[in-house]
Amino acid sequence: MPEHDDIDEVRTEEERRGKRPIDLAEKKRKALLRRKFGEAIQSGNEDQFRQMLINDLGQLPGSPEYEASWRAWKAYHGEG
């Protein structure tokens, strides 16, 4: 981790001192997933999107979450 990231992390923790704690690892994980979701949906590659849904988000084909993600894909690509 670059030094400036360490400084930013400590600064964030200090700013939050006395407030409700946040899980920085979870926050980073969610940001990564958001970025991967955006990249996959914009790529136009259905297979990449499908793999991201299953492997990264844990959405199983046929589940309500999986179907909602495909509706988002289709709406973004003008197929719905």
N, C-alpha and C positions, 0 to 999 in steps of 0.2 A: 504494500500500500504506500503510495507516495506520501511524503512528509506533510504536504498541504492537506491531504485527506485526513490524516491524523489530527491535525490542528483543527480542521473544520468539525470533526467528530467531537473533540473535547469542547470546542466552543458551543456546539449544539447542546451537549450534555450540561454545560454550565448555565446556559440560558434557560434550560428547563428545570434547573435545581429548585426544589420546593413545589414543583408542579407534578402532575400525573406522569409517571415514567412512560417512556416510549421504547419500543423494541427496535433498535436501529437495524438489526439484522433483518427483521421482518419488513421494515420500511424499504430497505435495499432490495429485498426479494420481490416485493410488490412492484417497485419501480422497474426492475429487470423484466418481470412478466408483462407489465404494461408496454414496455419498449418492444419486447419480442412479439406481442400480440399485434401492435401497430405495424411492425415490419412485415409480419406474416400476412396481414390483411391487405397491406398495400402492394405486396409483391405480385399478386395475381396468381400465385402458385397454390392451387388447391391442395396438393399433396403436402406441401410445407405447412400450410395452415392446419390441415388435419393432424399431422404429426405433432404440431405445437399444442393443439387442443388436448390430445391424448397424453403426450409425454410430459409437457410442462405444466398444464393446468389440471391434469388428471380427470378430464371430462371423458366419459365413456359414450361411445356411439349409442344413440337412443335415449340418453338422459336429457332432461329438460334443459340443462345448462348447455349441452352439446348442440341441441337443436336451436337454442337461442343464439349461440355463436354463429351457426350456419346462416341463420336469418340475417344477422349483422353482416356477414360476408356477402350474402346475396344483395342486400340493400346497398352496400358500399359499391358493389360492382354492377349495379343496375339490373340485377337479375330477378328482383322480387317485386 
